[in-house]
């Protein structure tokens, strides 16, 4: 279900991409344009791996690209694996009971979002009001999973990898 949701988001905006910023200068770049969708991992500003899925005639064709230049390698991936990876990260925590069963607080800032908190701040998730994707997440029991929004692009400003 989340896969179709992301596809619809890309179609409605004629392209959509956002960056989830993790610790140690790691970003997840999640996006799509036309019939191509991608999930890239960037470390210290350099893309180290990119998963690309193309949807054509009802069939997904997926590949993983690692490295760059002469060291670049490409490997075929299972059909639909890229869009699944995108959905898992773009909608992180949104299907969990602690989010689904709570009334969120709307935060009006540069990226208005709904703020969900579990317990006394044990976990928190922010969901974009406009786009519906998870733009921030934290878990005090696993701080490595925490991220915040770095950037959002739509339409003609979205560049395919």
Secondary structure, 3 states (H helix, E strand, C coil): CHHHHHHHHHHHHCCEEEEEEECCCEEEEEEEECCEEEEEEEECCEEEEEEEEEEECCEEEEEEEECCHHHCEEEEECCCHHHHHHHHHHCCCCCCHHHHCCCCEEECCCCCEEEEEECCCCEEEEEECCCCCEEEEEECCCHHHCEEEEEEEEHHHCCCC
